[in-house]
Amino acid sequence: MSFRFAVLLLLGSCAAPRGTSPPPVPSRDFKAEARGVLDALEASFYVHWGAVERAPEFKRLGREHVAVLREETDANGPRAVLALRALERIAPEERFSPAAKAILYAAALGREADFSRWGAISPSGFLPGVYGQELLKLGPQAAPYLRPLLSDRRRAPASVEPAGRAQGDRVCDYAWILLATIFDRPLAYHGDPERRDEQIRQMDLWLDRRR
């Protein structure tokens, strides 16, 4: 063994032991983060009333969540409308046509559990809520997507409604009133659902003739 080789072996044996590699930093689950925020915004809706940017949870969303928010909106599931509202504030360049928005809002109306955010119905008129106002702004573009709901007789309970009101609103009543408001059609609200059914039928016939 040469002297030089022996020195190299000695130096190698005296070297500090190789440390273990640091554990990999787990990648953030942007999808889970965005969905968690949207679910929290839904749970606190009647605190922020759709002004999602004022909710503390909203501050957890950033540009890194835009792709996930777009995916949730395009899926048109339970989180779609809140994802749309979040995108309008975080990424206004993400465009949605009035027809696309109408599809989202009509689908949300069809699966709603608490209709307070759509509006308050009374014999004296209709006071649109946050979502009702948004849908009315879309105008006639919303009609093809609201019309199928004219046959939905599911009850439409509202946690925030006029005291003493017990006329038993239904999804079809909301669809009819929104359509009548959009097209400025005659609207006489009756407490008896059977009397409302005739007006709903007339609205459906009028939309058919309008096409």
Secondary structure, DSSP 8 states (H G I E B T S, - for coil): --HHHHHHHHHHHHS--------------HHHHHHHHHHHHHHTHHHHTT-GGGSGGGGG--GGGHHHHHHHHHHTSTTHHHHHHHHHHH-TTS---HHHHHHHHHHHHHT-S-GGGTEEEETTEEEE-HHHHHHHHTGGGGHHHHGGGGG---B---SS--TT--S--BHHHHHHHHHHHHTT------SSHHHHHHHHHHHHHHHHHH-
